[in-house]
Amino acid sequence: MTQFDNDEKDLLLQHQIEIAEGILESKAKYRKVVQASIAGWVKDFQNGHIKFNTVDDLRKLIELDLKLQADE
């Protein structure tokens, strides 16, 4: 294997690492948005602004949060 082959592999590996880091960073940001949405939903529910016919929205947010956690 030549130095050129090693350099190519190193560049590819570095690129893959950067992509993985970007994905993890995005997931962390999405989790913050989901968590803030859940907190807002609970607050609105406690204040009587949300009725039981919209509980499905909370379920979807919780499922999304769990999926994001499972992918970590």
Buried (B, 14 or more C-beta within 10 A) or exposed (E): EEEEEEEEEEEEEEEEEEEEEEEEEEBEEBBEEBEEBBEEBEEEBEEEEBEEEEEEEBEEBEEBBEEBEEEE
